[in-house]
């Protein structure tokens, strides 16, 4: 398993100078540390985790978003959801696994899947950039807007509005 931490730090529980500097610079979060350690422990029991890459883990009030490489979602979920369920139990939060995206618009589309996104528009309000996500009105109730707003704000520093089309 690959994670934001080097394998030595992940296995020993102690941070080397390079990883410590990355933590202090904000490149690696406490959530990345917690999730990486849980996944390392699970990789001994779940074979699919041996060749996955954890890109980033972001935590909001009641949701943990795990960002993985393209095509690795099923491996992170595990057979019968074993990995996702273990993470939910350990951290006391719902888990969403999203493949990494090239930009914020693609990330929003992947995070909202299977809800189809009609469009993501850039708005400028009071000199600040915000994103307006358009979905069908019939799909609005299927979206947890607060979780989407918090996750996009943490990862990309952008405000998000959701509207029905």
C-alpha atoms as one frame of an Amber mdcrd trajectory, in Angstrom:
protein
   0.000   0.000   0.000   1.190   3.487  -0.807   0.193   6.470   1.304   1.202
  10.112   1.769   3.686   8.867   4.403   6.832   6.911   3.606   6.623   3.183
   4.375   9.152   3.402   7.217   7.104   6.033   9.082   3.890   4.180   8.421
   5.210   0.917   9.849   7.161   2.370  12.774   4.618   4.925  13.942   7.393
   7.536  14.188   7.826  10.300  11.637  11.100  10.809   9.811  12.331  14.338
   9.200  10.875  14.494   5.675   7.412  13.274   6.707   7.454  15.549   9.779
   8.217  18.542   7.541   5.356  17.548   5.225   2.995  17.355   8.237   4.149
  20.756   9.502   3.705  22.249   6.010   0.118  20.906   5.889   0.758  18.490
   3.031  -0.095  15.532   5.272  -2.999  15.842   7.711  -3.826  13.988  10.920
  -6.619  12.310   8.963  -4.072  11.046   6.421  -2.059   9.586   9.327  -5.056
   7.872  10.963  -6.436   6.426   7.734  -3.002   5.282   6.526  -2.381   3.389
   9.766  -5.804   1.728   9.702  -5.313   0.722   6.052  -1.842  -0.651   6.794
  -3.301  -2.792   9.573  -6.075  -3.998   7.263  -3.682  -4.732   4.392  -2.450
  -7.753   6.328  -5.960  -9.231   6.177  -7.306  -7.818   2.900  -5.184  -8.638
  -0.138  -6.740  -5.954  -2.344  -5.147  -3.236  -0.163  -1.588  -4.367  -0.875
  -1.401  -2.550  -4.219  -3.532   0.570  -3.671  -2.523   4.209  -3.304  -4.107
   6.529  -0.772  -3.756  10.021  -2.221  -5.536  12.010   0.498  -8.088  11.599
   3.264 -10.404  14.472   4.186 -12.656  14.475   7.218 -15.739  16.601   7.884
 -18.233  16.387  10.735 -19.757  13.052   9.739 -17.998  12.046   6.510 -14.550
  10.713   5.632 -13.602  11.135   1.965 -10.786   8.911   0.753  -9.175   9.951
  -2.496  -7.549   7.094  -4.394  -5.989   6.576  -7.800  -8.124   5.982 -10.868
  -9.581   2.464 -10.958  -8.895   1.613  -7.287 -12.299   2.364  -5.779 -13.380
  -1.284  -5.603 -10.128  -2.279  -3.883 -10.659   0.394  -1.217 -14.225  -0.733
  -0.614 -13.182  -4.366  -0.342 -15.199  -7.525  -0.816 -18.639  -7.031   0.739
 -17.492  -3.557   1.824 -15.144  -4.903   4.503 -12.604  -2.064   4.245 -15.171
   0.737   4.165 -17.082  -0.800   7.081 -13.906  -1.141   9.160 -13.007   2.504
   8.510 -16.539   3.572   9.450 -16.328   1.639  12.730 -12.836   2.879  13.604
 -13.523   6.536  12.826 -17.255   6.745  13.610 -18.057   8.395  10.271 -19.557
   7.518   6.919 -16.912   6.763   4.286 -16.934   7.917   0.677 -14.225   6.730
  -1.702 -13.573   8.997  -4.665 -11.019   8.611  -7.438  -8.593  11.499  -7.854
  -9.576  14.145 -10.355  -7.712  16.513 -12.621  -9.651  19.552 -11.450 -12.346
  20.641  -9.005 -15.192  20.234 -11.512 -14.246  16.632 -12.247 -13.883  15.964
  -8.492 -17.402  17.283  -7.823 -18.813  15.059 -10.569 -17.034  12.021  -9.136
 -18.091  12.807  -5.569 -21.759  13.176  -6.524 -21.851  10.036  -8.652 -24.370
   8.441  -9.488 -26.261  11.769  -9.445 -25.747  13.355 -12.881 -24.278  16.854
 -12.779 -25.771  19.212 -15.381 -22.916  21.667 -15.001 -20.437  23.384 -12.711
 -20.234  27.142 -13.211 -17.730  29.605 -11.801 -19.268  32.617 -10.046 -17.562
  35.741  -8.782 -19.148  37.281  -5.709 -17.583  40.081  -3.720 -14.267  39.430
  -5.420 -14.229  35.742  -4.486 -14.615  32.740  -6.724 -17.405  30.256  -5.982
 -18.731  27.230  -7.832 -22.390  26.650  -8.630 -23.238  22.983  -9.138 -26.339
  22.364 -11.238 -28.297  19.117 -10.822 -31.862  18.160 -11.664 -34.351  19.244
  -9.015 -35.486  15.643  -8.653 -31.917  14.693  -7.564 -31.417  17.462  -4.999
 -32.661  15.331  -2.108 -30.043  12.659  -2.900 -27.156  15.093  -2.299 -25.648
  15.930   1.072 -24.798  19.536   0.247 -22.999  20.233   3.525 -20.555  17.343
   3.029 -19.854  18.422  -0.555 -19.290  22.053   0.473 -16.951  21.117   3.342
 -14.910  18.644   1.281 -14.431  20.979  -1.690 -13.545  23.851   0.667 -10.879
  21.722   2.420  -9.360  20.316  -0.777  -9.635  23.225  -3.190 -10.423  26.258
  -1.014 -13.538  27.038  -3.042 -17.097  27.741  -1.918 -19.837  25.619  -3.476
 -23.524  26.311  -4.072 -25.929  23.646  -5.277 -28.961  24.505  -7.399 -31.673
  22.572  -9.168 -32.027  22.851 -12.904
